[in-house]
Structures are given as structure tokens and as C-alpha cells.
Amino acid sequence: MSEFTIPLRRVMLLQHTLESGGKTVCQMLRPERAFDAQLEIENDQRRHHIKASFGPLTASLTLLRGDSSKYQALRDFLQDLANGRTDSGRQSAEAIAMREALEAVNAVVGPSLSAYISPTNDLEKPFRVIVLNHLGEICAATKGHCQDDLAETVRNQIRGFDDAMAKYA
């Protein structure tokens, strides 16, 4: 049995979508079968956030905007996923949940602060968030289990930090 591949022509079309963001369909081919991968690409100043769906299977990938090999990395990621060579299911769902939690926290902190998220070993609170100001000072830090709880806790901690800083001003 041969493996799924992405034709070169399709890789070139993916380059445009990767740079501009948005949704697209990428056809995965092998001689006896073809199927479509649904891609959703969101860009920020430094990264491309890619979510790929193959029917019930979803996975995500983050690439740096300035990386000259990002198109090959995207192609390899999609081909590996289609051919069953990457972790799927639970880890991919966790990665998507972590990205969504970071987006919820970023909506709370605004552009003047930087939020960072990482996984924990705590099953009840699987995410850790730290928020820094432009001086690298910690403005908020918490662990939680869902994006709403994390965002609300960070919002309250930032208010407390701002109030404390106002006393010193």
C-alpha cells in the first residue's frame, strides 16, 4: 500500500493560505484513494497556528513566520498525520484546548502584556498560565482546567496588579 502525499502544485497553493491565513481544503492523494483535509490557519505577528481536520481526527501545529522551511514542515505534518505517523486523539485535543485557552487569556490581557501557557501534570488543572508585562514582571499566574476559568482568574489578578502598581505611581 502506498502512502498519502500532497502534490507539489497543492503545496504551492498552501503557501499562499499559510501567509494570508483563513480556511482551505488540501487533497491528500494515493493511487487507490483520495480524501480532503480541512485546514484553518490563523496568523499573528510571529507565528502561524494551523488546525487540520481529517474527518473526526484533528491536530494542530504552530510554525514560526520567519522559518524558511515552514512549507515543508506543513507538508510533512499533513502527510505524517494522513499516514498515521503522528500522535492523534487525546494529545491533539489537548493541544487545541491549550491554544483556545491561550486565545481566551490573550483576549483578557490585551496587547501590552504577554501570556504564556504550558501543560501541567495535574489532571484537575491541566494548564498553567503566566502573564508578563514589558519589563518581564509577572502580572498574573494561575493553573486551571478550562479557558473560561483561566481567563477570569487572570482578569482578576491583573486588576489586583494594576491597583498595586497605581499605589506606587
N, C-alpha and C positions, 0 to 999 in steps of 0.2 A: 504494500500500500504506500503510495507517495504522500508527501506532506503538503499541507496548505501553504500557499505562497501569495505574495502580493506582487502583481506585475509592476514593472518599473514605471509605466505610464501612470498607474494609480499612486505610486509613491510620490511622483512629481505633483499630482493634484493634492495629496495630503500636505505637502509643504505649504501650499497657499492657505489651507484651512488652519494649519498649525500656527502660522504667523498672524492670521486675522481673527482666529477664534470662531466659535459657532459650532454647528452640528453638521455632520456629514455621514455618509454611508461608505464603507470600504468593503469591496467584494473580496472575499478570500477564495482562492481557487486551488483545486487539484483536479487531475484529469477526470475522475469519476463523480465529482461533486463540487458545488459552489454554494457559499452562503454569505450573507451580509453581516458585517459588524457595524453597529451603530456607535458613532463617536461623538462625544461632546467635549469641546475644548474651550477652556476659559484661560485667559491670559492676564497676568499682572505685569508690573514693571520688570520683574526678574525671572518669572517662571511661566511655563505652560502647564496647566493642570488638565490631564486627559482622563476621561471616563469612557471605558469601552464596554459595550454590551453585546454578548453573543447569545441571544435568547435569554434564558434565565441566568446565565453566567455573566458577572460583571467584575471588572478590575479597574484599577486606576494607576496612573503613572504621572510623575512630575518631572519635567525636564527644564534645564536652565535655558533661558533665551539665547545666551551668547555661545552655547555649545555648538561647535561646528559639526558634530556627529549626531545631533539630536534627531535628524530624519532617519538615519539608520537605526538609532535606538528605538524610535517609534515603530518602524517596520519590524525589527527583531522582536519587540514586545508583543505586537499583534500576531505575528507568526508563531511565536512561542505559546501564546495563550490559545490560539486556534488548534495547535498541535499538542496541547496538554502538557507543556513543559514548564508551566509556572504554577505557583500555589493559587488556588481559587477558593471560592466559597467564603469561609469564615474570615481568613486574612484579608481578602479583598473587601468584604463588607466592613471589616474593622477600619481599613484604610479610608474607605468612603465616609464612614461615620466620623473619623477623625478630621477629615478635610471639611466636612459640613460643620463640625463643632468649631473648627478654626475660623471658618467664614462667619459664623454667628458671633464669635468673640470679636473678630475684626470689625464687624458692624457696630459693636458697642464702643470699642476703643477709639475709633477714628484714625485719621492718617498721622497724627502726631505721636502715637505710641506704636510699639511693635509687639505683637503677640506671637508666642511660640507654643506649640503643643507637642506632647510626646505621650507614648503609651506607658502604662504602669503595669505592675503585676497584680494589682488589686482588682478582683473581679467585680466588686461593688462600685469602684470608682476607677474605671479603666483609662481615664485621660487626665493628664496634668497640663495646666496652662500657666505660663509665666508671661507677664506683660512688663515691658521696659520702656522708659522714656528715652529721649535723645541722648541723655548722659549715661545711659546704661543702668540707671537705678530701677530697682524692682518696684513697680507701682501696684501690682496685683499678682497673687499666686494662689492657685487652688487645684484641687482634684475633684473630679465629678464623673457622672455616668451618662449625662446627655447634654446636648448642645444648649438647651434652654437653661438648665441649672448652671452650667459653666458661665454662660453669658450674663445671667443675673448676678451671680456671685462676683464676677469681675466688675460689673457695673457698680455694685455697692462698694467694693474695695477701692475702685478708682475715685469715687466720690469722697471716701474717707481720706485717701491720699491727697486729693486736691484740697480738702478742708485743712488738713495738717500743714500742707505747704503754704496755704494762704496765711496761716498764723505767723509764719516766719518771714513773710514778704513785707 
